[in-house]
Amino acid sequence: DQQVKQNSPSLSVQEGRISILNCDYTNSMFDYFLWYKKYPAEGPTFLISISSIKDKNEDGRFTVFLNKSAKHLSLHIVPSQPGDSAVYFCAVMDSNYQLIWGAGTKLIIKP
Amino acid sequence: IAGITQAPTSQILAAGRRMTLRCTQDMRHNAMYWYRQDLGLGLRLIHYSNTAGTTGKGEVPDGYSVSRANTDDFPLTLASAVPSQTSVYFCASSESQGVPYYGYTFGSGTRLTVV
C-alpha cells in the first residue's frame, strides 16, 4: 500500500489563477516533507519543504501547507505561470532518512 | 560538469545482457542514490550510499548492484537485464544522509528499455 498518495494524476489551471496540488500520507511519524518539480527529459528539482513543527512555509509564489491531523500536504502556486507546467512530486522522509515519493501530479497551465 | 552527470541518456538492451549505468557528481556530496521511475508509481529507491565505501539496499534492490569506490562515482549494474527493468533511472545526491533542507540534486536520467 502506498504510504504517500497524490490522487490527482493531472490538473489544469488558467494562467494567473491559483494551482493547488495535494498529497496524503499514512504515517504520522513522518516529520519532513518536500515538493519537487520535474520537466520532461530532466531530473526532479527541489522546490520547497516543510518540517512537522510548522504548518506553513512560503517561498515566493510557492506555499506549502501541512495539516498533521489530516496527514495532508498541499502546494499552492499563485499566480500560476506557463513555466509552472510540469509534474509535481511530493516526498516524505522516513525514519531511515530515505525519501518516499508520491506518484506525481501533472500540472498544465493554460494561457 | 555541474551537478550530476548520468550516462547513457538512453539505451535499448537485450534481455540477459549486463549493463552499467554511470553516475558522476562534482559537488562532493557524501550521499548518493539510485531511483527508478515508473508511470503511476513515482520514484522508488533501488540502492543508496551514505558515504564512499558504503552502500545500502532500498525499496527495490533485486537485480541491481552498486559500488561506491570514491565520493564522485556511483555506478548501477544490471547483471542480467529483464523486461521488468524497463524504466527511467535517476541518480541523485545530497550533502549527507538525513539532511533534506535543500533537497536532493538529480541527474537527467537514463531511459532504459529491455527487450
Backbone of each chain as ProteinMPNN parsed JSONL, in Angstrom:
{"seq_chain_A": "DQQVKQNSPSLSVQEGRISILNCDYTNSMFDYFLWYKKYPAEGPTFLISISSIKDKNEDGRFTVFLNKSAKHLSLHIVPSQPGDSAVYFCAVMDSNYQLIWGAGTKLIIKP", "coords_chain_A": {"N_chain_A": [[0.846, -1.186, 0.0], [0.532, 2.212, -0.834], [2.42, 4.675, 0.796], [2.506, 7.335, 0.428], [0.392, 9.425, -1.226], [-0.715, 10.857, -4.216], [-3.5, 11.872, -5.402], [-4.509, 13.022, -7.682], [-3.857, 12.59, -10.945], [-3.507, 14.518, -12.901], [-3.808, 18.076, -13.456], [-5.435, 20.967, -14.498], [-5.028, 24.401, -14.963], [-5.918, 27.823, -15.22], [-3.796, 30.353, -16.494], [-2.427, 32.699, -14.229], [-4.232, 32.151, -12.229], [-4.775, 30.372, -9.079], [-2.92, 27.457, -8.371], [-3.454, 24.36, -6.868], [-1.986, 21.704, -5.399], [-2.242, 18.446, -4.149], [-1.46, 16.125, -1.467], [-1.402, 13.116, 0.29], [-0.533, 11.304, 3.243], [0.365, 8.336, 5.109], [1.64, 7.72, 7.509], [1.952, 8.944, 10.667], [4.319, 9.484, 11.869], [6.122, 10.552, 10.118], [8.297, 13.286, 9.523], [9.327, 15.223, 7.857], [8.798, 16.984, 4.902], [8.62, 17.306, 1.39], [8.499, 19.062, -1.762], [8.897, 18.466, -5.199], [9.709, 19.423, -8.529], [9.273, 18.483, -11.896], [10.433, 18.588, -15.166], [9.885, 17.373, -18.54], [12.229, 14.927, -19.677], [14.149, 15.698, -17.878], [15.754, 15.613, -14.62], [14.091, 15.474, -11.376], [13.65, 18.572, -9.602], [14.348, 20.259, -6.589], [11.844, 22.005, -4.801], [10.367, 23.144, -2.548], [10.145, 22.827, 1.033], [8.957, 21.45, 4.204], [8.936, 21.174, 7.713], [7.657, 19.032, 10.333], [7.094, 20.564, 12.524], [6.043, 22.874, 11.738], [3.256, 24.563, 10.109], [3.068, 25.861, 7.784], [4.911, 27.056, 4.992], [6.558, 29.465, 3.099], [7.736, 30.455, -0.14], [8.317, 32.789, -2.196], [6.193, 32.582, -4.932], [5.292, 30.157, -4.14], [3.745, 28.117, -1.737], [3.709, 25.887, 0.916], [1.498, 23.866, 2.713], [0.859, 22.189, 5.74], [-1.118, 19.78, 7.212], [-1.242, 18.15, 9.936], [-2.99, 16.605, 11.48], [-4.795, 15.677, 9.635], [-3.101, 14.371, 8.014], [-2.12, 15.482, 5.64], [-0.845, 17.256, 2.903], [-0.246, 20.214, 1.055], [0.451, 22.059, -1.919], [0.581, 25.342, -2.925], [0.421, 27.44, -5.688], [0.754, 30.641, -6.682], [0.62, 33.689, -8.478], [-0.273, 31.336, -11.057], [1.964, 30.385, -13.647], [2.958, 29.977, -17.124], [5.423, 28.582, -17.204], [5.238, 26.981, -15.019], [4.101, 24.644, -15.699], [4.436, 21.295, -15.372], [5.474, 18.151, -13.902], [4.634, 17.474, -10.592], [5.991, 16.277, -7.654], [5.342, 15.01, -4.429], [7.194, 14.273, -1.483], [8.206, 12.361, 1.341], [10.185, 12.153, 4.32], [11.424, 9.227, 5.756], [11.884, 7.231, 8.781], [14.358, 6.141, 8.395], [15.712, 8.044, 7.105], [15.257, 8.15, 4.406], [13.737, 9.086, 1.302], [10.3, 8.88, 0.553], [8.185, 8.635, -2.157], [5.429, 10.288, -3.785], [3.199, 9.52, -6.564], [3.074, 11.566, -8.355], [1.765, 14.596, -9.872], [0.559, 15.916, -12.815], [0.791, 19.136, -13.829], [-0.895, 21.471, -15.742], [-0.721, 24.542, -17.195], [-2.909, 26.739, -18.53], [-2.956, 29.103, -21.191]], "CA_chain_A": [[0.0, 0.0, 0.0], [1.357, 3.402, -0.953], [2.459, 5.497, 2.002], [2.361, 8.729, 0.005], [-0.538, 9.386, -2.347], [-1.153, 12.049, -4.92], [-4.667, 11.247, -6.016], [-4.848, 13.634, -8.963], [-2.763, 12.402, -11.911], [-3.284, 15.749, -13.648], [-4.57, 19.251, -13.033], [-5.347, 22.043, -15.483], [-5.33, 25.678, -14.303], [-5.754, 29.009, -16.056], [-2.686, 31.244, -16.154], [-2.798, 33.784, -13.328], [-5.037, 31.663, -11.112], [-4.049, 29.579, -8.105], [-2.821, 25.998, -8.532], [-3.36, 23.662, -5.586], [-1.646, 20.29, -5.566], [-2.475, 17.777, -2.871], [-0.695, 14.92, -1.159], [-1.787, 12.492, 1.558], [0.408, 10.297, 3.711], [-0.285, 7.415, 6.042], [2.373, 7.529, 8.753], [2.019, 10.187, 11.436], [5.686, 9.687, 12.366], [6.919, 11.305, 9.152], [8.467, 14.625, 10.059], [9.86, 16.19, 6.898], [8.013, 16.856, 3.674], [9.228, 18.08, 0.314], [7.899, 19.084, -3.098], [9.819, 18.537, -6.317], [9.126, 19.742, -9.828], [10.012, 17.758, -12.938], [10.139, 18.819, -16.572], [10.2, 16.204, -19.379], [13.631, 14.647, -20.005], [15.039, 16.232, -16.85], [15.53, 15.059, -13.302], [13.32, 16.336, -10.475], [14.374, 19.632, -8.912], [13.761, 20.601, -5.308], [11.042, 23.221, -4.867], [10.101, 23.705, -1.227], [9.981, 21.784, 2.045], [8.387, 21.868, 5.484], [9.086, 20.189, 8.777], [6.398, 18.777, 11.025], [6.848, 21.536, 13.591], [5.392, 24.03, 11.126], [2.101, 24.225, 9.291], [3.11, 26.638, 6.547], [6.204, 27.593, 4.585], [6.403, 30.208, 1.852], [8.91, 30.852, -0.899], [7.828, 33.48, -3.387], [4.84, 32.2, -5.363], [5.018, 28.796, -3.673], [3.482, 27.939, -0.314], [3.337, 24.526, 1.299], [0.701, 23.774, 3.923], [0.864, 20.863, 6.343], [-2.185, 19.504, 8.176], [-0.779, 16.885, 10.527], [-4.113, 15.792, 11.956], [-5.389, 15.037, 8.458], [-1.992, 13.751, 7.271], [-2.33, 16.066, 4.316], [0.126, 18.265, 2.487], [-0.648, 20.825, -0.208], [1.324, 23.071, -2.513], [-0.152, 26.397, -3.602], [1.217, 28.267, -6.585], [-0.071, 31.783, -7.082], [-0.209, 33.267, -9.593], [0.304, 30.293, -11.893], [2.588, 30.869, -14.866], [3.16, 28.878, -18.09], [6.604, 27.802, -16.839], [4.922, 26.067, -13.914], [3.621, 23.377, -16.266], [5.431, 20.274, -15.041], [4.977, 17.139, -12.965], [4.994, 17.803, -9.215], [6.038, 15.132, -6.745], [5.589, 15.218, -3.015], [8.037, 13.239, -0.895], [8.341, 12.462, 2.795], [11.377, 11.475, 4.814], [11.052, 8.233, 6.741], [12.759, 7.131, 9.958], [15.692, 5.767, 7.923], [16.207, 9.208, 6.362], [15.071, 7.965, 2.981], [12.537, 9.744, 0.791], [9.221, 8.096, -0.042], [7.631, 9.55, -3.149], [4.137, 10.101, -4.414], [3.249, 9.165, -7.991], [3.18, 12.775, -9.152], [0.609, 15.244, -10.492], [0.952, 16.733, -13.959], [0.119, 20.436, -13.82], [-0.932, 22.136, -17.044], [-1.17, 25.925, -17.07], [-3.49, 27.153, -19.806], [-2.795, 30.555, -21.417]], "C_chain_A": [[0.887, 1.243, 0.0], [1.272, 4.239, 0.307], [2.266, 6.972, 1.682], [1.51, 8.714, -1.264], [-0.81, 10.773, -2.91], [-2.294, 11.574, -5.801], [-5.07, 11.854, -7.351], [-3.693, 13.434, -9.932], [-2.478, 13.68, -12.7], [-4.222, 16.837, -13.154], [-4.357, 20.344, -14.069], [-5.833, 23.339, -14.846], [-5.081, 26.817, -15.28], [-4.569, 29.833, -15.56], [-3.19, 32.391, -15.273], [-3.615, 33.349, -12.124], [-4.167, 30.853, -10.149], [-4.073, 28.097, -8.491], [-2.666, 25.389, -7.148], [-3.131, 22.181, -5.842], [-1.681, 19.633, -4.192], [-1.706, 16.477, -2.727], [-1.152, 14.402, 0.201], [-0.762, 11.444, 1.952], [-0.218, 9.493, 4.836], [0.362, 7.376, 7.421], [2.544, 8.847, 9.5], [3.411, 10.46, 11.995], [6.575, 10.424, 11.362], [7.09, 12.724, 9.655], [9.133, 15.609, 9.109], [9.249, 15.918, 5.545], [8.566, 17.792, 2.614], [8.363, 18.031, -0.939], [9.013, 19.247, -4.129], [9.017, 18.809, -7.58], [9.949, 19.039, -10.886], [9.489, 18.136, -14.316], [10.483, 17.551, -17.356], [11.692, 16.128, -19.683], [14.618, 15.314, -19.043], [14.778, 15.505, -15.539], [14.675, 15.998, -12.462], [14.218, 17.402, -9.858], [13.602, 20.018, -7.653], [13.04, 21.947, -5.402], [10.91, 23.876, -3.497], [9.891, 22.569, -0.252], [9.357, 22.362, 3.309], [8.641, 20.77, 6.502], [7.787, 20.096, 9.564], [6.116, 19.758, 12.159], [6.176, 22.796, 13.061], [4.116, 23.588, 10.418], [2.08, 24.992, 7.976], [4.545, 27.081, 6.275], [6.036, 28.231, 3.212], [7.734, 30.485, 1.198], [8.422, 31.469, -2.195], [6.397, 33.098, -3.716], [4.394, 30.848, -4.8], [4.833, 28.766, -2.154], [3.101, 26.486, -0.077], [2.613, 24.589, 2.635], [0.731, 22.335, 4.423], [-0.244, 20.768, 7.379], [-1.895, 18.137, 8.779], [-1.935, 16.002, 10.975], [-4.769, 15.045, 10.806], [-4.361, 14.267, 7.649], [-2.065, 14.188, 5.81], [-1.366, 17.22, 4.101], [-0.397, 18.894, 1.204], [0.369, 21.872, -0.623], [0.443, 24.06, -3.267], [0.815, 27.203, -4.45], [0.322, 29.422, -7.029], [0.796, 33.006, -7.344], [0.495, 32.199, -10.435], [0.81, 30.897, -13.207], [2.816, 29.701, -15.817], [4.355, 27.993, -17.737], [6.385, 26.864, -15.674], [4.392, 24.731, -14.424], [4.721, 22.329, -16.128], [4.73, 19.181, -14.243], [5.504, 17.488, -11.578], [4.896, 16.554, -8.352], [6.11, 15.625, -5.307], [6.391, 14.028, -2.495], [8.108, 13.461, 0.608], [9.586, 11.696, 3.223], [10.975, 10.494, 5.903], [12.088, 8.149, 7.865], [14.177, 6.695, 9.603], [16.325, 6.878, 7.087], [16.168, 8.999, 4.856], [13.779, 8.656, 2.556], [11.569, 8.721, 0.212], [8.416, 9.047, -0.896], [6.191, 9.228, -3.499], [4.307, 9.851, -5.902], [3.319, 10.379, -8.906], [1.846, 13.275, -9.672], [1.121, 16.12, -11.622], [0.119, 18.001, -13.962], [0.233, 21.07, -15.192], [-1.494, 23.532, -16.832], [-1.643, 26.384, -18.454], [-3.346, 28.659, -19.984], [-4.138, 31.276, -21.464]], "O_chain_A": [[1.868, 1.317, 0.74], [0.183, 4.486, 0.827], [1.908, 7.764, 2.554], [1.863, 8.07, -2.252], [-1.095, 11.722, -2.18], [-2.068, 10.943, -6.833], [-5.878, 11.275, -8.077], [-2.642, 14.051, -9.76], [-1.344, 13.908, -13.122], [-5.257, 16.581, -12.538], [-3.225, 20.614, -14.47], [-6.915, 23.382, -14.26], [-4.14, 26.773, -16.071], [-4.369, 29.988, -14.355], [-4.241, 32.976, -15.538], [-3.694, 34.061, -11.123], [-2.972, 30.672, -10.381], [-5.109, 27.56, -8.884], [-1.847, 25.844, -6.349], [-3.972, 21.497, -6.426], [-1.21, 20.197, -3.205], [-1.352, 15.822, -3.707], [-1.274, 15.172, 1.153], [-0.187, 10.775, 1.093], [-1.205, 9.911, 5.44], [-0.298, 7.035, 8.402], [3.21, 9.76, 9.012], [3.663, 11.538, 12.534], [7.665, 10.872, 11.717], [6.138, 13.316, 10.164], [9.471, 16.721, 9.515], [9.187, 14.775, 5.092], [8.935, 18.929, 2.906], [7.598, 17.09, -1.15], [9.936, 20.045, -3.959], [7.836, 18.481, -7.687], [11.176, 18.995, -10.798], [8.298, 18.028, -14.607], [11.283, 16.738, -16.893], [12.337, 17.149, -19.92], [15.794, 15.472, -19.37], [13.739, 14.87, -15.357], [14.542, 17.178, -12.786], [15.402, 17.165, -9.62], [12.374, 20.092, -7.653], [13.547, 22.898, -5.997], [11.299, 25.03, -3.314], [9.505, 21.469, -0.648], [9.24, 23.577, 3.471], [8.567, 19.582, 6.185], [6.927, 20.971, 9.471], [5.009, 19.777, 12.697], [5.788, 23.675, 13.83], [3.915, 22.402, 10.158], [1.186, 24.801, 7.152], [5.29, 27.433, 7.189], [5.464, 27.643, 2.294], [8.737, 30.721, 1.872], [8.148, 30.768, -3.169], [5.495, 33.263, -2.894], [3.241, 30.451, -4.97], [5.64, 29.306, -1.397], [2.267, 25.929, -0.79], [3.048, 25.268, 3.564], [0.641, 21.388, 3.642], [-0.307, 21.571, 8.31], [-2.251, 17.104, 8.214], [-1.862, 14.779, 10.859], [-5.242, 13.921, 10.974], [-4.718, 13.579, 6.693], [-2.07, 13.371, 4.889], [-1.115, 18.034, 4.989], [-0.937, 18.192, 0.35], [1.046, 22.481, 0.205], [-0.34, 23.674, -4.135], [1.888, 27.597, -3.992], [-0.716, 29.221, -7.659], [1.639, 33.339, -6.51], [1.724, 32.173, -10.508], [0.185, 31.781, -13.792], [2.864, 28.551, -15.379], [4.307, 26.781, -17.948], [7.247, 26.039, -15.367], [4.253, 23.786, -13.648], [5.802, 22.468, -16.7], [3.539, 19.279, -13.949], [6.692, 17.765, -11.415], [3.872, 15.872, -8.32], [6.858, 16.554, -5.003], [6.275, 12.915, -3.009], [8.075, 14.595, 1.087], [9.99, 10.726, 2.582], [10.28, 10.856, 6.852], [13.053, 8.914, 7.887], [15.096, 6.855, 10.406], [17.351, 6.669, 6.44], [16.95, 9.597, 4.118], [12.846, 8.794, 3.347], [11.965, 7.815, -0.522], [8.01, 10.119, -0.448], [5.779, 8.068, -3.511], [5.409, 9.955, -6.44], [3.591, 10.244, -10.098], [0.916, 12.498, -9.889], [2.001, 16.958, -11.424], [-1.105, 17.953, -14.084], [1.328, 21.191, -15.741], [-2.614, 23.689, -16.346], [-0.872, 26.41, -19.414], [-3.583, 29.418, -19.044], [-4.179, 32.493, -21.645]]}, "seq_chain_B": "IAGITQAPTSQILAAGRRMTLRCTQDMRHNAMYWYRQDLGLGLRLIHYSNTAGTTGKGEVPDGYSVSRANTDDFPLTLASAVPSQTSVYFCASSESQGVPYYGYTFGSGTRLTVV", "coords_chain_B": {"N_chain_B": [[31.536, 19.881, -15.853], [28.592, 20.17, -14.011], [26.966, 19.556, -11.2], [25.147, 16.606, -11.431], [26.014, 13.988, -13.57], [24.696, 11.696, -15.793], [25.06, 8.656, -17.61], [24.409, 6.129, -20.095], [22.224, 8.421, -21.924], [20.009, 7.22, -22.995], [19.072, 3.811, -23.657], [18.732, 0.795, -25.432], [18.361, -2.497, -24.594], [19.203, -5.898, -24.841], [17.444, -8.602, -23.374], [18.902, -10.382, -20.677], [21.449, -9.419, -21.013], [24.283, -7.691, -19.622], [24.54, -4.566, -17.95], [25.835, -1.351, -17.209], [24.955, 1.541, -15.59], [26.052, 4.814, -15.522], [27.052, 7.259, -13.106], [28.04, 10.393, -12.068], [29.121, 12.866, -9.8], [29.921, 16.287, -9.013], [29.897, 17.737, -6.717], [30.858, 17.048, -4.324], [29.211, 15.705, -2.605], [28.2, 13.645, 0.109], [26.25, 11.598, 0.224], [24.62, 9.374, -2.03], [22.223, 8.227, -4.477], [20.169, 5.812, -6.169], [17.333, 5.785, -8.18], [14.346, 4.422, -9.615], [11.921, 5.349, -12.001], [8.629, 4.759, -12.643], [5.632, 4.777, -14.5], [2.865, 6.048, -12.77], [3.82, 5.203, -10.337], [5.632, 6.814, -9.097], [8.87, 7.689, -7.761], [11.115, 5.132, -6.941], [13.337, 3.842, -4.574], [16.375, 2.266, -5.297], [19.101, 1.534, -4.617], [21.392, 2.913, -2.214], [24.001, 5.137, -1.018], [25.637, 6.217, 1.761], [28.103, 7.25, 2.228], [31.386, 7.295, 0.765], [32.51, 4.031, 0.063], [30.529, 2.667, 1.386], [27.364, 1.034, 1.01], [23.781, 0.613, 0.599], [20.64, -1.167, 0.637], [17.668, -0.284, -1.068], [14.174, 0.19, -1.627], [13.579, -1.438, -3.855], [15.74, -3.457, -4.622], [16.421, -5.838, -5.942], [18.092, -7.575, -8.523], [19.804, -5.586, -9.135], [22.998, -3.993, -8.619], [25.396, -2.008, -6.807], [28.274, 0.138, -6.442], [30.628, 2.045, -4.511], [33.286, 3.391, -4.872], [34.609, 5.792, -4.643], [34.043, 9.274, -3.757], [32.786, 10.613, -5.86], [31.647, 8.923, -7.843], [29.036, 6.633, -8.689], [28.113, 3.909, -9.796], [25.5, 1.931, -11.295], [24.64, -1.402, -11.701], [23.136, -3.76, -13.822], [22.957, -7.065, -13.703], [21.92, -9.134, -15.291], [19.787, -8.307, -17.482], [16.218, -7.863, -17.382], [12.904, -7.666, -18.871], [11.181, -6.321, -17.059], [12.752, -4.452, -15.907], [12.755, -2.302, -17.506], [12.632, 1.116, -17.554], [12.867, 4.507, -16.304], [15.824, 5.701, -15.058], [17.113, 7.385, -12.3], [19.813, 9.11, -10.918], [20.856, 10.507, -7.834], [21.991, 12.959, -5.431], [22.987, 14.043, -2.128], [24.029, 16.339, 0.451], [24.501, 15.013, 2.87], [23.295, 12.024, 4.468], [19.949, 12.233, 5.541], [19.707, 14.985, 5.634], [17.648, 16.999, 4.553], [17.131, 19.63, 3.864], [17.74, 21.225, 1.632], [16.993, 19.567, -0.291], [17.406, 16.882, -2.673], [19.847, 16.592, -5.295], [19.343, 15.886, -8.63], [20.266, 13.816, -11.437], [19.809, 13.878, -15.045], [18.661, 11.574, -15.884], [18.428, 8.152, -17.129], [17.03, 6.511, -19.757], [15.96, 3.344, -19.994], [15.369, 0.547, -21.979], [14.422, -2.736, -21.988], [14.501, -5.465, -24.034]], "CA_chain_B": [[30.446, 19.177, -15.179], [27.975, 20.931, -12.93], [25.889, 18.762, -10.648], [25.212, 15.157, -11.625], [26.007, 13.54, -14.955], [24.345, 10.293, -15.985], [25.286, 8.136, -18.958], [23.971, 6.892, -21.257], [20.943, 9.104, -21.825], [19.023, 6.178, -23.247], [19.678, 2.554, -24.099], [17.897, -0.381, -25.656], [19.212, -3.596, -24.15], [18.612, -7.227, -24.974], [17.28, -9.326, -22.118], [20.012, -11.27, -20.354], [22.722, -8.719, -21.109], [24.749, -6.924, -18.473], [24.578, -3.135, -18.27], [26.177, -0.458, -16.103], [24.554, 2.933, -15.728], [27.066, 5.608, -14.839], [26.619, 8.463, -12.399], [29.167, 11.143, -11.508], [28.763, 14.187, -9.274], [31.089, 17.133, -8.742], [29.531, 18.62, -5.609], [31.458, 16.46, -3.114], [28.162, 15.231, -1.705], [28.517, 12.354, 0.713], [25.234, 10.584, -0.033], [24.143, 9.219, -3.403], [21.035, 7.372, -4.548], [19.612, 5.418, -7.455], [15.893, 5.597, -8.204], [13.691, 4.158, -10.884], [10.612, 5.998, -12.1], [7.672, 4.054, -13.479], [4.371, 5.512, -14.59], [1.889, 5.754, -11.726], [4.448, 4.712, -9.103], [6.59, 7.748, -8.545], [10.254, 7.239, -7.735], [11.388, 4.094, -5.952], [14.764, 3.766, -4.274], [16.968, 0.972, -5.612], [20.236, 1.427, -3.699], [21.92, 4.194, -1.788], [25.31, 5.119, -0.374], [25.727, 7.357, 2.656], [29.448, 7.792, 2.115], [32.243, 6.432, -0.047], [32.867, 2.771, 0.697], [29.36, 2.004, 1.974], [26.145, 1.029, 0.212], [22.641, 0.001, 1.255], [19.528, -1.538, -0.237], [16.456, 0.494, -0.973], [12.879, -0.497, -1.692], [13.524, -2.398, -4.957], [17.139, -3.705, -4.97], [16.677, -7.115, -6.614], [18.517, -7.497, -9.916], [20.709, -4.443, -9.277], [24.088, -3.858, -7.661], [26.082, -0.723, -6.868], [29.545, 0.255, -5.748], [30.974, 3.448, -4.229], [34.733, 3.358, -4.636], [35.051, 7.14, -4.3], [32.926, 10.185, -3.474], [32.146, 11.179, -7.044], [31.042, 7.97, -8.769], [28.102, 5.677, -8.081], [27.525, 3.162, -10.909], [24.441, 0.944, -11.054], [24.807, -2.511, -12.638], [22.128, -4.798, -14.002], [23.8, -8.214, -14.052], [21.257, -9.87, -16.36], [18.588, -7.476, -17.604], [14.907, -8.454, -17.681], [11.993, -6.616, -19.358], [10.596, -5.538, -15.972], [13.688, -3.392, -15.554], [12.495, -1.172, -18.379], [12.263, 2.207, -16.668], [13.774, 5.651, -16.313], [16.657, 5.615, -13.861], [17.665, 8.657, -11.86], [20.817, 9.169, -9.867], [20.71, 11.729, -7.039], [22.954, 13.099, -4.34], [22.703, 15.047, -1.1], [25.239, 16.625, 1.243], [24.667, 13.846, 3.732], [22.045, 11.343, 4.738], [19.091, 12.818, 6.552], [19.724, 16.45, 5.655], [16.827, 17.25, 3.365], [16.685, 21.023, 3.805], [17.834, 21.729, 0.265], [16.584, 18.512, -1.199], [18.4, 16.12, -3.406], [20.159, 17.012, -6.66], [19.142, 14.747, -9.526], [20.725, 13.816, -12.809], [18.741, 13.986, -16.052], [18.034, 10.275, -16.074], [18.742, 7.212, -18.208], [15.845, 5.753, -20.162], [16.406, 2.0, -20.36], [14.355, -0.367, -22.494], [14.924, -4.105, -22.08], [13.627, -6.171, -24.981]], "C_chain_B": [[29.908, 20.092, -14.088], [26.824, 20.105, -12.405], [26.138, 17.279, -10.854], [25.122, 14.842, -13.104], [25.691, 12.058, -14.992], [24.619, 9.887, -17.427], [24.986, 6.635, -18.97], [22.655, 7.608, -20.986], [19.806, 8.122, -22.043], [19.723, 4.952, -23.806], [18.587, 1.525, -24.338], [18.79, -1.592, -25.448], [18.489, -4.928, -24.328], [18.529, -7.901, -23.61], [18.435, -10.301, -21.927], [21.367, -10.592, -20.399], [23.014, -7.965, -19.823], [24.883, -5.459, -18.876], [24.966, -2.346, -17.027], [25.753, 0.953, -16.459], [25.518, 3.78, -14.885], [26.472, 6.873, -14.226], [27.829, 9.117, -11.763], [28.668, 12.49, -11.017], [30.033, 14.965, -8.932], [30.84, 18.076, -7.577], [30.128, 18.151, -4.282], [30.393, 16.075, -2.081], [28.522, 13.859, -1.163], [27.539, 11.26, 0.294], [24.816, 10.577, -1.499], [23.077, 8.134, -3.455], [20.752, 6.985, -5.996], [18.124, 5.149, -7.296], [15.476, 5.097, -9.584], [12.317, 4.822, -10.853], [9.76, 5.239, -13.099], [6.344, 4.766, -13.396], [3.422, 5.072, -13.48], [2.481, 5.303, -10.405], [5.417, 5.7, -8.485], [8.003, 7.2, -8.634], [10.431, 6.206, -6.62], [12.896, 3.908, -5.801], [15.287, 2.357, -4.53], [18.107, 0.67, -4.624], [20.67, 2.83, -3.324], [23.305, 3.998, -1.185], [25.412, 6.373, 0.484], [27.108, 8.022, 2.62], [30.274, 6.825, 1.298], [32.624, 5.181, 0.744], [31.712, 2.026, 1.316], [28.19, 2.079, 1.018], [25.032, 0.362, 1.01], [21.535, -0.265, 0.259], [18.328, -0.64, 0.011], [15.227, -0.374, -1.048], [12.867, -1.623, -2.726], [14.934, -2.774, -5.429], [17.398, -4.928, -5.835], [16.997, -6.918, -8.089], [19.495, -6.366, -10.184], [21.834, -4.537, -8.25], [24.753, -2.508, -7.869], [27.431, -0.848, -6.18], [29.822, 1.733, -5.523], [32.45, 3.478, -3.831], [35.281, 4.714, -4.23], [33.825, 8.032, -4.125], [32.122, 10.511, -4.712], [31.306, 10.193, -7.858], [30.17, 6.94, -8.061], [27.422, 4.898, -9.211], [26.494, 2.138, -10.451], [24.561, -0.144, -12.119], [23.606, -3.429, -12.613], [22.887, -6.019, -14.501], [23.236, -8.979, -15.235], [19.872, -9.242, -16.537], [17.343, -8.291, -17.948], [13.944, -7.341, -18.102], [11.376, -5.762, -18.253], [11.522, -4.435, -15.463], [13.64, -2.225, -16.54], [11.942, -0.03, -17.536], [13.133, 3.413, -16.993], [14.51, 5.653, -14.981], [17.266, 6.978, -13.554], [18.692, 8.437, -10.762], [20.65, 10.501, -9.14], [21.781, 11.775, -5.969], [22.45, 14.122, -3.337], [23.946, 15.209, -0.239], [25.532, 15.482, 2.193], [23.302, 13.226, 3.94], [21.256, 12.131, 5.778], [19.165, 14.314, 6.659], [18.944, 16.924, 4.449], [16.549, 18.713, 3.091], [16.744, 21.604, 2.408], [17.517, 20.662, -0.751], [17.743, 17.761, -1.803], [18.643, 16.785, -4.755], [20.084, 15.781, -7.544], [19.877, 14.935, -10.844], [19.523, 13.845, -13.753], [18.101, 12.648, -16.388], [18.6, 9.475, -17.228], [17.47, 6.434, -18.514], [16.302, 4.406, -20.696], [15.214, 1.162, -20.804], [14.984, -1.733, -22.649], [13.958, -4.903, -22.949], [14.006, -7.647, -25.079]], "O_chain_B": [[30.668, 20.706, -13.339], [25.807, 19.961, -13.082], [27.195, 16.758, -10.502], [24.258, 15.364, -13.808], [26.332, 11.258, -14.311], [24.432, 10.679, -18.351], [25.262, 5.938, -17.993], [22.044, 7.417, -19.934], [18.776, 8.178, -21.37], [20.821, 5.041, -24.356], [17.646, 1.398, -23.555], [19.855, -1.697, -26.057], [17.309, -5.056, -24.002], [19.441, -7.779, -22.793], [18.886, -10.953, -22.868], [22.342, -11.132, -19.876], [22.113, -7.647, -19.046], [25.287, -5.146, -19.996], [24.49, -2.631, -15.928], [26.14, 1.492, -17.496], [25.761, 3.5, -13.711], [25.529, 7.466, -14.752], [28.563, 8.479, -11.008], [27.905, 13.174, -11.699], [31.071, 14.387, -8.61], [31.503, 19.106, -7.461], [29.927, 18.782, -3.245], [30.625, 16.111, -0.873], [29.074, 13.019, -1.873], [27.946, 10.127, 0.037], [24.677, 11.627, -2.126], [23.026, 7.245, -2.605], [21.056, 7.734, -6.925], [17.699, 4.401, -6.416], [16.163, 5.321, -10.58], [11.644, 4.851, -9.822], [10.131, 5.096, -14.265], [5.975, 5.296, -12.348], [3.201, 3.879, -13.273], [1.746, 5.044, -9.452], [5.973, 5.421, -7.423], [8.3, 6.352, -9.475], [9.953, 6.394, -5.501], [13.627, 3.827, -6.788], [14.721, 1.376, -4.046], [18.069, -0.323, -3.898], [20.363, 3.803, -4.012], [23.729, 2.883, -0.884], [25.283, 7.483, -0.032], [27.254, 9.201, 2.941], [29.906, 5.659, 1.153], [33.003, 5.249, 1.913], [31.869, 0.879, 1.734], [28.032, 3.064, 0.296], [25.292, -0.362, 1.971], [21.492, 0.326, -0.82], [18.017, -0.285, 1.148], [15.224, -1.52, -0.597], [12.223, -2.65, -2.512], [15.295, -2.432, -6.555], [18.48, -5.055, -6.409], [16.295, -6.209, -8.81], [19.964, -6.195, -11.309], [21.657, -5.082, -7.161], [24.689, -1.931, -8.954], [27.694, -1.799, -5.443], [29.312, 2.58, -6.256], [32.809, 3.575, -2.658], [36.304, 4.791, -3.548], [32.696, 7.585, -4.325], [30.904, 10.671, -4.635], [30.34, 10.602, -8.501], [30.51, 6.442, -6.987], [26.276, 5.191, -9.553], [26.601, 1.56, -9.369], [24.581, 0.159, -13.312], [23.118, -3.826, -11.555], [23.408, -6.006, -15.616], [23.992, -9.429, -16.096], [18.919, -9.593, -15.841], [17.402, -9.267, -18.696], [14.147, -6.185, -17.729], [11.075, -4.591, -18.485], [11.109, -3.585, -14.674], [14.407, -1.27, -16.413], [10.912, -0.18, -16.879], [14.019, 3.347, -17.845], [13.895, 5.612, -13.915], [17.849, 7.631, -14.419], [18.47, 7.686, -9.813], [20.337, 11.513, -9.767], [22.4, 10.762, -5.642], [21.601, 14.956, -3.651], [24.807, 14.33, -0.202], [26.673, 15.034, 2.308], [22.277, 13.83, 3.625], [21.811, 12.628, 6.758], [18.736, 14.881, 7.664], [19.539, 17.223, 3.414], [15.796, 19.023, 2.167], [15.882, 22.399, 2.035], [17.752, 20.842, -1.946], [18.906, 17.991, -1.471], [17.763, 17.457, -5.295], [20.691, 14.753, -7.243], [20.084, 16.057, -11.306], [18.373, 13.838, -13.316], [17.1, 12.601, -17.104], [19.169, 10.022, -18.172], [16.904, 5.779, -17.639], [16.958, 4.337, -21.735], [14.198, 1.075, -20.115], [15.974, -1.882, -23.365], [12.768, -5.009, -22.652], [13.38, -8.397, -25.828]]}, "name": "protein", "num_of_chains": 2, "seq": "DQQVKQNSPSLSVQEGRISILNCDYTNSMFDYFLWYKKYPAEGPTFLISISSIKDKNEDGRFTVFLNKSAKHLSLHIVPSQPGDSAVYFCAVMDSNYQLIWGAGTKLIIKPIAGITQAPTSQILAAGRRMTLRCTQDMRHNAMYWYRQDLGLGLRLIHYSNTAGTTGKGEVPDGYSVSRANTDDFPLTLASAVPSQTSVYFCASSESQGVPYYGYTFGSGTRLTVV"}
